[in-house]
Amino acid sequence: MKKSAFLFFLLNFIFFGLYAQEIQNIKNDSIVFEKTVHDYGTITQGSDGNCEFKFTNKGKGPLILNNVKTSCGCTVPEWPNAPIPPGKTGIIKVKYDTNRLGAFSKTVTVNSNAKNSLVTITIKGNIITKQ
C-alpha cells in the first residue's frame, strides 16, 4: 500500500511538473519582418547611416523584444521596449557609422518571445570617399 501511494504521488509530481513547465514555455506565434536585409548601396563617407526594419506581431499574445544585438560597435540598434499587441507593428531602427570606408555587411540579432525567437537582420553597403 505504501509503495502504491508513493508511486501515485511520484507520478502526479512528475506529470504536474512537466505540465507547469510546458505552460511556461508557450511562445507567441511569430515575428515577421517586411525585409531582413537593408542595402545602402554605394554611399559617400559621412552619409546618413540610418535605416528601419518594420515587423509585425503575427501571434495571439503580446510580442516582447528581449534584446537586439549587433555584430560590432559601429552599428547601433534602437527597439521598442513596450510589448507589441497581436496584429500590430513595430520598428527597429539601426544606425551605421558611415565614417568607415569600404564594403560592409553587419548583422543584428533580434531576440524575442516568438517561436522564431532569434531573427537575424542584415545591413550592407559600400562607403566611398567624398569627391
MDAnalysis code that builds the backbone (N, CA, C; Angstrom):
import MDAnalysis as mda
import numpy as np

u = mda.Universe.empty(393, n_residues=131, atom_resindex=np.repeat(np.arange(131), 3), trajectory=True)
u.add_TopologyAttr("name", ["N", "CA", "C"] * 131)
u.add_TopologyAttr("resid", np.arange(1, 132))
u.add_TopologyAttr("resname", ["MET", "LYS", "LYS", "SER", "ALA", "PHE", "LEU", "PHE", "PHE", "LEU", "LEU", "ASN", "PHE", "ILE", "PHE", "PHE", "GLY", "LEU", "TYR", "ALA", "GLN", "GLU", "ILE", "GLN", "ASN", "ILE", "LYS", "ASN", "ASP", "SER", "ILE", "VAL", "PHE", "GLU", "LYS", "THR", "VAL", "HIS", "ASP", "TYR", "GLY", "THR", "ILE", "THR", "GLN", "GLY", "SER", "ASP", "GLY", "ASN", "CYS", "GLU", "PHE", "LYS", "PHE", "THR", "ASN", "LYS", "GLY", "LYS", "GLY", "PRO", "LEU", "ILE", "LEU", "ASN", "ASN", "VAL", "LYS", "THR", "SER", "CYS", "GLY", "CYS", "THR", "VAL", "PRO", "GLU", "TRP", "PRO", "ASN", "ALA", "PRO", "ILE", "PRO", "PRO", "GLY", "LYS", "THR", "GLY", "ILE", "ILE", "LYS", "VAL", "LYS", "TYR", "ASP", "THR", "ASN", "ARG", "LEU", "GLY", "ALA", "PHE", "SER", "LYS", "THR", "VAL", "THR", "VAL", "ASN", "SER", "ASN", "ALA", "LYS", "ASN", "SER", "LEU", "VAL", "THR", "ILE", "THR", "ILE", "LYS", "GLY", "ASN", "ILE", "ILE", "THR", "LYS", "GLN"])
u.atoms.positions = np.array([
    [0.819, -1.191, 0.000],
    [0.000, 0.000, 0.000],
    [0.869, 1.264, 0.000],
    [1.909, 1.268, 0.822],
    [2.779, 2.426, 0.895],
    [3.493, 2.647, -0.429],
    [3.897, 1.551, -1.086],
    [4.598, 1.673, -2.355],
    [3.673, 2.230, -3.438],
    [2.426, 1.789, -3.459],
    [1.499, 2.274, -4.486],
    [1.136, 3.743, -4.246],
    [0.995, 4.151, -2.996],
    [0.720, 5.555, -2.681],
    [1.910, 6.419, -3.073],
    [3.120, 5.930, -2.772],
    [4.327, 6.661, -3.140],
    [4.429, 6.793, -4.658],
    [4.156, 5.714, -5.369],
    [4.199, 5.725, -6.830],
    [3.161, 6.691, -7.387],
    [1.970, 6.709, -6.810],
    [0.904, 7.626, -7.242],
    [1.348, 9.079, -7.086],
    [1.889, 9.432, -5.947],
    [2.341, 10.804, -5.708],
    [3.529, 11.170, -6.592],
    [4.428, 10.230, -6.812],
    [5.582, 10.473, -7.666],
    [5.152, 10.751, -9.102],
    [4.230, 9.946, -9.617],
    [3.745, 10.157, -10.988],
    [3.001, 11.482, -11.117],
    [2.185, 11.823, -10.125],
    [1.487, 13.116, -10.149],
    [2.472, 14.279, -10.108],
    [3.508, 14.152, -9.294],
    [4.521, 15.193, -9.195],
    [5.212, 15.393, -10.541],
    [5.574, 14.303, -11.181],
    [6.239, 14.381, -12.482],
    [5.289, 14.972, -13.523],
    [4.044, 14.498, -13.564],
    [3.078, 14.984, -14.552],
    [2.828, 16.480, -14.399],
    [2.532, 16.924, -13.200],
    [2.232, 18.338, -12.984],
    [3.465, 19.216, -13.154],
    [4.633, 18.687, -12.844],
    [5.870, 19.432, -13.074],
    [6.104, 19.661, -14.555],
    [5.907, 18.645, -15.361],
    [6.066, 18.786, -16.813],
    [5.001, 19.704, -17.396],
    [3.771, 19.589, -16.891],
    [2.680, 20.432, -17.380],
    [2.960, 21.908, -17.069],
    [3.426, 22.193, -15.868],
    [3.736, 23.574, -15.494],
    [4.873, 24.113, -16.345],
    [5.874, 23.276, -16.625],
    [6.989, 23.713, -17.457],
    [6.512, 24.002, -18.876],
    [5.593, 23.192, -19.391],
    [5.070, 23.404, -20.736],
    [4.298, 24.721, -20.815],
    [3.549, 25.052, -19.786],
    [2.810, 26.311, -19.766],
    [3.776, 27.486, -19.813],
    [4.890, 27.407, -19.088],
    [5.869, 28.488, -19.089],
    [6.546, 28.638, -20.445],
    [6.657, 27.551, -21.201],
    [7.362, 27.579, -22.472],
    [6.472, 27.952, -23.649],
    [5.193, 28.258, -23.416],
    [4.320, 28.667, -24.504],
    [4.860, 29.967, -25.089],
    [5.034, 29.971, -26.375],
    [5.606, 31.133, -27.034],
    [4.600, 31.724, -28.003],
    [4.783, 32.972, -28.294],
    [3.979, 33.667, -29.275],
    [4.253, 33.046, -30.645],
    [3.329, 33.197, -31.587],
    [3.464, 32.530, -32.877],
    [4.684, 32.981, -33.658],
    [4.748, 34.232, -34.072],
    [5.927, 34.636, -34.839],
    [6.051, 36.149, -34.947],
    [7.271, 36.539, -35.249],
    [7.584, 37.923, -35.581],
    [7.956, 37.891, -37.064],
    [7.306, 38.743, -37.849],
    [7.516, 38.739, -39.300],
    [8.015, 40.118, -39.725],
    [9.185, 40.139, -40.369],
    [9.782, 41.379, -40.851],
    [9.391, 41.619, -42.300],
    [9.164, 42.894, -42.660],
    [8.895, 43.244, -44.057],
    [10.107, 42.950, -44.919],
    [11.296, 43.186, -44.356],
    [12.553, 42.864, -45.033],
    [13.555, 42.480, -43.961],
    [14.520, 41.648, -44.324],
    [15.551, 41.270, -43.364],
    [16.929, 41.761, -43.796],
    [16.995, 42.421, -44.962],
    [18.256, 42.986, -45.443],
    [18.008, 44.412, -45.906],
    [18.867, 45.318, -45.453],
    [18.839, 46.693, -45.955],
    [20.165, 46.948, -46.660],
    [20.086, 47.256, -47.946],
    [21.281, 47.523, -48.742],
    [21.370, 49.030, -48.980],
    [22.385, 49.648, -48.394],
    [22.596, 51.077, -48.590],
    [23.096, 51.372, -49.998],
    [23.620, 50.348, -50.672],
    [24.246, 50.571, -51.969],
    [25.590, 51.246, -51.757],
    [26.009, 52.042, -52.745],
    [27.253, 52.796, -52.610],
    [26.915, 54.199, -52.145],
    [27.466, 54.577, -50.999],
    [27.203, 55.895, -50.419],
    [28.531, 56.565, -50.098],
    [28.485, 57.875, -49.903],
    [29.716, 58.604, -49.585],
    [29.945, 58.650, -48.079],
    [31.187, 58.803, -47.732],
    [31.588, 58.883, -46.330],
    [30.822, 60.007, -45.636],
    [30.293, 59.726, -44.451],
    [29.546, 60.717, -43.682],
    [28.069, 60.799, -44.037],
    [27.598, 59.951, -44.937],
    [26.174, 59.932, -45.308],
    [25.319, 59.466, -44.136],
    [24.011, 59.607, -44.312],
    [23.061, 59.154, -43.301],
    [23.117, 57.626, -43.216],
    [23.453, 57.099, -42.057],
    [23.565, 55.660, -41.871],
    [22.369, 55.034, -41.187],
    [21.232, 55.744, -41.172],
    [20.037, 55.241, -40.506],
    [19.177, 54.408, -41.456],
    [18.584, 53.355, -40.910],
    [17.594, 52.577, -41.642],
    [16.621, 51.982, -40.635],
    [15.508, 51.457, -41.138],
    [14.485, 50.899, -40.267],
    [14.053, 49.533, -40.778],
    [13.735, 48.657, -39.826],
    [13.192, 47.341, -40.120],
    [11.824, 47.256, -39.447],
    [10.777, 47.186, -40.251],
    [9.412, 47.117, -39.737],
    [9.028, 45.649, -39.572],
    [8.385, 45.341, -38.444],
    [7.954, 43.975, -38.184],
    [6.521, 43.960, -37.680],
    [5.879, 42.792, -37.780],
    [4.504, 42.608, -37.339],
    [4.433, 41.442, -36.369],
    [3.628, 41.596, -35.329],
    [3.358, 40.512, -34.396],
    [2.243, 39.661, -34.995],
    [2.568, 38.489, -35.488],
    [1.593, 37.578, -36.090],
    [1.050, 36.582, -35.079],
    [1.339, 36.798, -33.813],
    [0.911, 35.875, -32.768],
    [-0.422, 36.249, -32.157],
    [-0.800, 35.484, -31.148],
    [-2.067, 35.695, -30.443],
    [-1.871, 36.410, -29.115],
    [-0.620, 36.632, -28.745],
    [-0.308, 37.311, -27.490],
    [0.688, 38.416, -27.731],
    [0.999, 39.192, -26.694],
    [1.957, 40.296, -26.836],
    [3.340, 39.793, -27.237],
    [3.981, 40.529, -28.122],
    [5.345, 40.221, -28.563],
    [6.305, 41.096, -27.778],
    [7.298, 40.473, -27.184],
    [8.274, 41.205, -26.380],
    [9.659, 41.005, -26.983],
    [10.307, 42.102, -27.318],
    [11.688, 42.036, -27.800],
    [12.597, 42.058, -26.578],
    [13.240, 40.931, -26.314],
    [14.096, 40.804, -25.132],
    [15.424, 41.530, -25.296],
    [15.999, 41.421, -26.496],
    [17.301, 42.027, -26.728],
    [17.532, 42.137, -28.227],
    [18.301, 43.136, -28.617],
    [18.715, 43.314, -30.009],
    [20.212, 43.590, -29.971],
    [20.996, 42.678, -30.556],
    [22.462, 42.784, -30.511],
    [23.022, 42.961, -31.908],
    [24.087, 43.740, -31.993],
    [24.764, 43.949, -33.270],
    [26.066, 43.171, -33.303],
    [26.579, 42.977, -34.520],
    [27.819, 42.218, -34.666],
    [29.060, 43.049, -34.359],
    [28.904, 44.376, -34.265],
    [30.056, 45.217, -33.892],
    [29.569, 46.547, -33.331],
    [30.493, 47.296, -32.767],
    [30.158, 48.577, -32.151],
    [29.870, 49.692, -33.139],
    [30.100, 49.468, -34.425],
    [29.856, 50.504, -35.427],
    [28.379, 50.568, -35.827],
    [27.591, 49.654, -35.280],
    [26.164, 49.574, -35.586],
    [25.396, 49.694, -34.274],
    [24.420, 50.609, -34.235],
    [23.665, 50.838, -33.007],
    [22.174, 50.629, -33.280],
    [21.542, 49.669, -32.563],
    [20.104, 49.446, -32.749],
    [19.273, 50.196, -31.705],
    [18.035, 50.439, -32.072],
    [17.051, 51.028, -31.154],
    [15.752, 50.273, -31.387],
    [15.136, 49.760, -30.328],
    [13.939, 48.941, -30.484],
    [12.910, 49.287, -29.423],
    [11.639, 48.926, -29.662],
    [10.584, 49.246, -28.697],
    [10.704, 48.399, -27.433],
    [10.550, 49.047, -26.289],
    [10.590, 48.339, -25.007],
    [9.224, 47.800, -24.601],
    [8.166, 48.438, -25.062],
    [6.809, 48.024, -24.709],
    [6.398, 46.805, -25.540],
    [5.573, 45.914, -24.972],
    [5.074, 44.766, -25.742],
    [4.274, 45.230, -26.964],
    [4.402, 44.482, -28.048],
    [3.669, 44.770, -29.283],
    [2.434, 43.879, -29.296],
    [1.220, 44.462, -29.303],
    [-0.006, 43.653, -29.300],
    [-0.155, 42.829, -30.582],
    [-0.934, 41.757, -30.525],
    [-1.154, 40.925, -31.711],
    [-1.668, 41.752, -32.892],
    [-1.098, 41.506, -34.067],
    [-1.517, 42.194, -35.283],
    [-0.909, 43.573, -35.478],
    [-0.242, 44.091, -34.475],
    [0.351, 45.429, -34.563],
    [1.791, 45.348, -35.051],
    [2.321, 46.510, -35.429],
    [3.674, 46.567, -35.966],
    [4.605, 47.343, -35.042],
    [5.879, 47.141, -35.236],
    [6.910, 47.865, -34.523],
    [8.065, 48.119, -35.472],
    [9.004, 48.936, -35.030],
    [10.146, 49.289, -35.875],
    [11.426, 49.168, -35.064],
    [12.414, 48.541, -35.676],
    [13.768, 48.521, -35.125],
    [14.591, 49.479, -35.972],
    [15.159, 50.489, -35.324],
    [15.995, 51.459, -36.023],
    [17.454, 51.039, -35.872],
    [18.201, 51.145, -36.971],
    [19.612, 50.778, -36.959],
    [20.415, 51.934, -37.545],
    [21.485, 52.288, -36.854],
    [22.368, 53.352, -37.351],
    [23.765, 52.774, -37.537],
    [24.303, 52.965, -38.745],
    [25.657, 52.519, -39.048],
    [26.580, 53.727, -39.139],
    [27.796, 53.587, -38.628],
    [28.796, 54.655, -38.664],
    [29.386, 54.733, -40.076],
    [28.956, 55.723, -40.837],
    [29.376, 55.829, -42.241],
    [30.701, 56.576, -42.415],
    [31.430, 56.777, -41.344],
    [32.755, 57.376, -41.474],
    [33.819, 56.326, -41.797],
    [33.435, 55.082, -41.817],
    [34.341, 53.987, -42.165],
    [34.257, 53.741, -43.660],
    [35.379, 53.565, -44.309],
    [35.410, 53.369, -45.756],
    [35.391, 51.890, -46.124],
    [34.826, 51.611, -47.292],
    [34.844, 50.257, -47.837],
    [33.520, 49.538, -47.703],
    [33.531, 48.313, -48.208],
    [32.326, 47.474, -48.164],
    [32.090, 46.986, -46.737],
    [30.828, 46.852, -46.394],
    [30.483, 46.339, -45.067],
    [29.239, 45.466, -45.146],
    [29.147, 44.558, -44.221],
    [27.972, 43.713, -44.033],
    [27.913, 43.396, -42.544],
    [26.886, 43.894, -41.882],
    [26.759, 43.736, -40.431],
    [25.418, 43.084, -40.111],
    [25.410, 42.261, -39.061],
    [24.180, 41.592, -38.662],
    [23.659, 42.165, -37.349],
    [22.352, 42.077, -37.212],
    [21.658, 42.485, -35.998],
    [20.776, 41.304, -35.610],
    [20.971, 40.772, -34.407],
    [20.201, 39.620, -33.948],
    [19.095, 40.092, -33.013],
    [17.861, 39.735, -33.369],
    [16.680, 40.128, -32.604],
    [16.218, 38.918, -31.791],
    [16.155, 39.079, -30.475],
    [15.714, 38.018, -29.574],
    [14.359, 38.415, -29.001],
    [13.354, 37.539, -29.169],
    [12.006, 37.853, -28.696],
    [11.359, 36.624, -28.068],
    [10.109, 36.764, -27.655],
    [9.367, 35.646, -27.091],
    [8.582, 34.881, -28.162],
    [8.850, 35.136, -29.430],
    [8.170, 34.437, -30.519],
    [8.754, 33.035, -30.700],
    [8.029, 32.180, -31.427],
    [8.547, 30.841, -31.721],
    [9.847, 30.946, -32.499],
    [9.889, 31.869, -33.454],
    [11.146, 32.141, -34.158],
    [11.887, 33.213, -33.359],
    [12.310, 32.817, -32.160],
    [12.814, 33.775, -31.165],
    [14.099, 34.493, -31.562],
    [14.897, 33.908, -32.444],
    [16.106, 34.577, -32.917],
    [15.978, 34.836, -34.410],
    [15.945, 36.109, -34.769],
    [15.878, 36.505, -36.178],
    [17.081, 37.401, -36.446],
    [17.759, 37.143, -37.554],
    [18.910, 37.954, -37.921],
    [18.544, 38.861, -39.086],
    [18.771, 40.152, -38.891],
    [18.578, 41.122, -39.965],
    [19.961, 41.661, -40.330],
    [20.114, 42.127, -41.558],
    [21.432, 42.490, -42.067],
    [21.412, 43.866, -42.714],
    [22.486, 44.612, -42.517],
    [22.712, 45.849, -43.263],
    [23.999, 45.666, -44.059],
    [24.024, 46.237, -45.244],
    [25.236, 46.122, -46.058],
    [25.336, 47.306, -46.995],
    [26.508, 47.503, -47.533],
    [26.725, 48.603, -48.470],
    [28.206, 48.807, -48.729],
    [28.509, 49.924, -49.377],
    [29.883, 50.276, -49.690],
    [30.030, 51.782, -49.499],
    [31.030, 52.166, -48.740],
    [31.239, 53.595, -48.458],
    [32.499, 54.053, -49.203],
    [32.332, 55.126, -49.964],
    [33.459, 55.697, -50.704],
    [33.753, 57.106, -50.190],
    [34.941, 57.608, -50.468],
    [35.305, 58.949, -50.007],
    [34.532, 60.003, -50.795],
    [34.355, 61.171, -50.140],
    [33.673, 62.294, -50.810],
    [34.555, 62.807, -51.928],
    [33.948, 63.172, -53.034],
    [34.699, 63.681, -54.190],
    [34.913, 65.177, -54.059],
])
